[in-house]
Amino acid sequence: MVLSDLARILVVSLYALGTVLYFVGMFRRKEKLKSAAGLCALAGFSLHTVSIGIALAQFSFATLPKSFYIKLLSWSLLLVFFIVWWRLKLGFLALIASPLALLLYLASLSLPSEKAVMPESLSGLFFGLHIAALFASFALLAMAFGGGLVFIHLERKIKTKEKLLGFRKDLPSLATFDKINHWAAIIGFPLFTLGLVSGFGWAHSAWGKVLTWDPKEVVSLLIWTVFAFFFHQRLAMGWRGRKPALLAMWIFVFAVISLVGVNYFLPTHHSLKP
């Protein structure tokens, strides 16, 4: 077994163990288990970071394997989660971050080693703006999705004056979950816009057209339109609570459909198939 294979097994094992430990620790209200889950996730994330660094050293931005981008998305998701955990103390979001990061990492292992070749002169700009901005935006939407689920659940309990039992007693206030929704709007939307604009700029350089009506481009524009409405309603109209929570959740669902459905099942420049 080569060292890279061992590293992959360790990353998968640590992410899976962290996910299980957090689930058990949350439902049984065992802080030590949740702390152990965090350490497992951090250890897996550290190995994951090293593997990404090695891949960047081995390949140029122009010849990275397609599987690398899914690994990077998995890594980005956990990076944003750790930032949210640090700033907002929302460890509960591990319930969406850990399983999703694990699934994305496993998906990357099933992809072919085919390289996503692009012009060397454009690869650095494309990687830095398009990929990084979109992945960070996706990660924020994932956090808003998890936060929205909890917000709606807790709000219903509070409105019906139902007593909070078990792990619900340990959850932060509704305002804290609403804050991650706010982050998804004020940070996620500009990042998504930057990623989209840089992608269209790359398309113009690569194919001589800003818009080629590729299915991925069309779906991304539709997501941007809904995202823009969310951004406007949240900031200009002062939306708070249930409405923006639901809208952010739907935007995340559309983003997942774009990532999985479009990239795998429709003919597109972004296809993950060989």
C-alpha angles and dihedrals in degrees: 000000000000122000093252091056091050091050091053092050091049093049092050092045094048093047091048093046091047091051093050094045093051093049092050093042093050098048093042092041093233110154092190091059091049090049090050089050090054092051091050091050091047092049091049091046091052092053089044090053092051092051091051090050091051092050091051089050093050098045136037118237087254095060106036115141115254090240089062092068093056090048088051091050090052090050092047091053092056093043091057090044092055090050091050091046090051096045103034102022090233099151088154088077087072084084089072101025098053099046093043093047089049093050092048092049091049090048090053090056091057094053121098120255090243112139124237096227118202135162111289092223092059102034098088094050092044093050095044099046110021102038100033095046096046094045092050090049091049091050092051090050089051090054090047089050092055092043091049093054091053093042093055092045094049094042091055091049092050095046092051089045089234114165115253110236136181118353091358088076089064096052120106124243125289089251090063093054089046089056093064087052087054090051090052089056104042096036105021098052097051089047092050089049092050091049092049096047093047089049092053089048090054090047090054091052094044101041105013092246132093091208120030095172090242108167090243091055093049094049091045091053090051091051090048090053093054090042090052090052090050091049092049096046093046097048107023100033096035098236114182136170127004102008098055090040091058093043094051089049091054092048089053091050090051090049091053090049089051092048097046108021100040098037094047106031108029130063104257142145086244095056115146091202120100 
